[in-house]
């Protein structure tokens, strides 16, 4: 486990040095194409982010499962340390309770899921084609559930998730985006690996002269257990110039143990000016 922590520290030291090297960049002249960002599997920062941009996110979701309900909480902070380079840290929490449909089985234990750290680098911004592309990586050190902390190690494993983002504006108000990449999970003290592959496709319509949109996010996962797909119709509404609310519904297509889901994301952008 220690080698993963040391690796993360080395990575952030590298980013700090990189940040100093580009500190004199002129952000006012940096080209940036506006894209609608999905609300459930969101991006680390805006594509083509300018140095100094930052954002707080608070999320609350409720998932109706076969024998229990899951409450999903998250707090994340993301910021652009340099032009087109964003970082993020997130702490997700899961709480569980039996529902009225419970028949057999035992609900999972409450858990602080882990600590996620991530970066995203936008390597292509093409205003003529209205296209942006980015590469990123998410690392999550997984925690033991709260009931087992007293008898087990605090950390249980590490999740690795490199990803690629391709976004294209279609006309003035229609937006498309693909977010894809593998996920690898390595339990500590075990030689086994778990893997899956995600392809998330997104389509949005942004209301003219506003930051509001409606759209659809399709989360698709390939794993040893099969293929899963979740439809997530969603909308984003600006409450103030620097405060946005995202509302998401989750509709499983072929997940036998999952039913309807709802998710709310509150987005605060300190210092944002329209």
C-alpha positions in Angstrom: 0.0 0.0 0.0 2.8 2.4 0.9 4.2 2.3 -2.6 0.9 3.6 -4.0 0.9 6.5 -1.5 4.5 7.3 -2.3 3.6 7.2 -6.0 0.8 9.7 -5.5 3.0 12.0 -3.5 5.6 11.9 -6.3 2.9 12.6 -8.9 1.7 15.7 -7.1 5.2 17.0 -6.6 5.7 16.7 -10.3 2.5 18.6 -10.9 3.6 21.3 -8.5 6.9 21.8 -10.5 4.9 21.8 -13.7 2.6 24.4 -12.3 5.6 26.7 -11.5 6.9 26.2 -15.0 3.6 27.5 -16.6 2.8 30.1 -14.0 3.2 32.9 -16.5 0.8 31.5 -19.0 -1.8 34.0 -20.3 -5.2 32.5 -19.6 -7.2 35.3 -21.2 -6.1 34.3 -24.7 -6.4 30.5 -24.2 -8.8 29.0 -26.7 -11.6 27.0 -25.1 -14.6 25.2 -26.6 -17.7 25.0 -24.3 -19.0 21.5 -23.8 -21.9 20.1 -21.7 -20.4 18.1 -18.8 -22.2 14.9 -17.7 -23.6 15.1 -14.2 -23.2 11.6 -12.8 -19.8 10.5 -14.2 -18.5 14.0 -14.4 -15.1 15.3 -15.6 -12.1 16.3 -13.5 -12.3 19.9 -14.9 -13.8 21.6 -17.9 -12.2 20.5 -21.1 -9.6 23.2 -22.0 -9.7 24.5 -18.4 -7.9 27.7 -17.7 -5.4 28.0 -14.8 -7.1 29.1 -11.6 -10.6 27.7 -12.3 -12.0 25.8 -9.4 -15.2 24.0 -8.3 -16.8 22.4 -5.3 -19.3 19.5 -5.8 -21.6 18.0 -3.2 -23.6 14.9 -4.4 -26.5 13.0 -2.9 -28.0 9.9 -4.5 -30.5 7.2 -3.5 -30.4 3.7 -5.2 -33.2 1.3 -4.8 -31.8 -2.3 -4.8 -33.4 -5.7 -4.4 -33.1 -6.0 -0.6 -31.8 -2.7 0.6 -31.5 1.0 -0.3 -28.2 2.7 -0.8 -27.5 6.4 0.0 -24.6 7.8 -1.9 -22.8 10.9 -0.6 -19.8 12.6 -2.1 -17.7 15.8 -1.6 -15.2 16.7 -4.2 -12.9 19.7 -5.0 -11.4 20.2 -8.5 -9.1 22.9 -9.7 -7.0 23.8 -12.7 -3.3 24.0 -11.6 -2.3 25.0 -15.1 -3.9 25.7 -18.5 -5.7 22.6 -19.6 -4.6 20.6 -16.6 -7.1 19.8 -13.8 -6.8 18.0 -10.5 -9.5 16.5 -8.3 -9.9 15.0 -4.8 -13.1 13.2 -3.8 -14.4 11.4 -0.7 -17.4 9.1 -1.5 -19.6 7.7 1.3 -22.1 4.8 1.1 -24.9 4.3 3.7 -27.4 1.3 3.5 -30.8 0.5 4.9 -33.3 -2.4 4.4 -36.3 -1.6 2.2 -39.8 -2.9 2.3 -39.0 -5.4 -0.5 -36.3 -7.2 1.5 -36.7 -11.0 1.5 -33.3 -12.6 2.0 -29.7 -11.6 2.2 -27.8 -9.0 4.3 -27.3 -5.4 3.5 -23.7 -4.1 3.0 -22.0 -2.2 5.8 -21.8 1.6 5.8 -18.5 2.8 4.4 -16.3 5.7 3.5 -15.5 4.2 0.2 -12.0 5.7 -0.2 -10.1 8.7 -1.3 -10.1 9.5 -5.0 -7.3 11.6 -6.6 -7.3 12.4 -10.3 -5.9 14.5 -13.1 -7.1 15.4 -16.5 -5.1 17.0 -19.3 -6.8 18.4 -22.4 -4.4 17.7 -25.2 -6.6 18.9 -28.1 -8.9 22.0 -28.5 -10.1 22.6 -32.0 -12.6 25.5 -32.3 -13.1 25.0 -36.0 -14.3 21.4 -35.5 -15.8 22.3 -32.1 -14.0 19.4 -30.6 -11.9 18.8 -27.5 -10.0 15.7 -26.3 -8.5 14.8 -22.9 -6.6 12.1 -21.2 -6.9 11.5 -17.4 -6.3 9.1 -14.6 -8.3 8.4 -11.4 -6.7 6.6 -8.4 -8.8 5.4 -5.5 -7.4 3.9 -2.3 -10.3 1.8 -0.9 -11.2 1.8 2.8 -12.5 -1.1 4.9 -16.2 -0.8 5.8 -16.9 0.9 9.1 -18.0 -2.3 10.9 -14.7 -4.0 10.1 -12.2 -1.3 10.9 -11.6 -2.5 14.4 -10.4 -6.0 13.2 -9.0 -5.2 9.8 -6.6 -2.9 8.1 -8.0 0.5 7.2 -7.2 0.1 3.5 -8.4 -2.8 1.5 -7.1 -2.2 -2.0 -6.4 0.2 -4.9 -8.5 1.1 -7.9 -6.8 2.3 -11.1 -8.8 4.1 -13.8 -7.1 5.7 -16.9 -9.7 7.3 -19.2 -10.1 9.2 -22.5 -12.6 12.0 -23.2 -13.8 13.0 -26.7 -16.3 15.9 -26.9 -17.9 17.5 -30.0 -20.4 20.3 -30.4 -23.0 19.5 -33.0 -24.3 22.8 -34.2 -24.7 25.7 -31.8 -26.6 24.0 -29.0 -26.2 20.2 -29.2 -23.4 18.5 -27.4 -22.0 15.0 -27.6 -19.3 13.4 -25.4 -17.7 10.0 -24.9 -15.9 9.1 -21.7 -14.2 5.7 -21.7 -11.5 3.6 -20.1 -10.7 0.4 -18.1 -10.8 0.0 -14.3 -8.5 -2.3 -12.4 -8.8 -3.2 -8.8 -6.0 -4.8 -6.8 -6.8 -6.0 -3.2 -3.9 -5.4 -0.8 -2.4 -8.7 0.4 -3.9 -10.6 -2.6 -2.4 -11.5 -6.0 -5.7 -11.4 -7.7 -7.0 -8.5 -10.0 -10.5 -7.5 -10.9 -11.1 -5.5 -14.1 -14.0 -3.9 -16.1 -14.3 -1.5 -19.0 -16.6 1.5 -19.1 -18.0 3.4 -22.1 -20.1 6.4 -21.2 -21.9 8.3 -24.0 -23.6 11.6 -23.5 -26.0 13.8 -25.5 -27.2 17.2 -24.3 -29.1 20.2 -25.5 -28.0 23.5 -24.0 -30.6 26.2 -23.6 -29.5 29.3 -25.7 -27.9 32.2 -23.8 -27.7 30.1 -20.6 -25.7 27.4 -18.9 -28.8 25.2 -18.4 -29.2 21.9 -20.3 -31.2 18.8 -20.6 -29.7 15.5 -21.8 -29.0 11.8 -21.5 -26.0 10.0 -20.0 -25.6 6.3 -20.9 -23.2 4.4 -18.5 -22.2 1.1 -20.0 -19.9 -1.5 -18.2 -18.3 -4.7 -19.5 -17.0 -7.1 -16.9 -16.6 -10.8 -16.1 -20.2 -10.7 -14.8 -21.6 -9.5 -18.1 -22.8 -6.2 -19.6 -24.7 -3.5 -17.7 -26.2 -0.3 -18.9 -27.8 2.5 -17.0 -29.8 5.3 -18.6 -29.5 8.7 -16.8 -31.8 11.4 -18.1 -30.6 14.7 -16.5 -30.9 18.5 -16.4 -28.7 21.3 -15.1 -30.1 24.6 -13.8 -28.2 27.7 -12.8 -29.4 29.1 -9.5 -26.9 32.0 -9.5 -23.9 32.9 -11.6 -21.6 30.6 -9.6 -24.1 28.0 -8.3 -25.6 25.2 -10.3 -27.9 22.3 -9.5 -27.8 19.0 -11.5 -30.7 16.6 -11.3 -30.2 13.0 -12.5 -32.5 9.9 -12.7 -31.0 6.4 -13.1 -32.9 3.7 -15.0 -31.3 0.3 -15.2 -31.7 -1.6 -18.4 -30.5 -5.1 -17.5 -29.4 -5.0 -13.9 -31.5 -7.5 -11.9 -30.6 -6.2 -8.5 -30.9 -2.5 -9.2 -34.0 -0.4 -9.7 -34.7 3.3 -10.0 -32.0 5.8 -8.8 -32.1 9.5 -8.2 -29.1 11.8 -7.8 -28.6 15.5 -7.0 -25.4 17.4 -7.6 -24.7 20.9 -6.2 -21.9 22.7 -8.0 -20.3 25.9 -6.6 -17.7 27.8 -8.6 -15.8 30.3 -6.3 -14.8 33.4 -8.2 -16.7 32.5 -11.3 -17.8 35.3 -13.5 -20.3 34.8 -16.4 
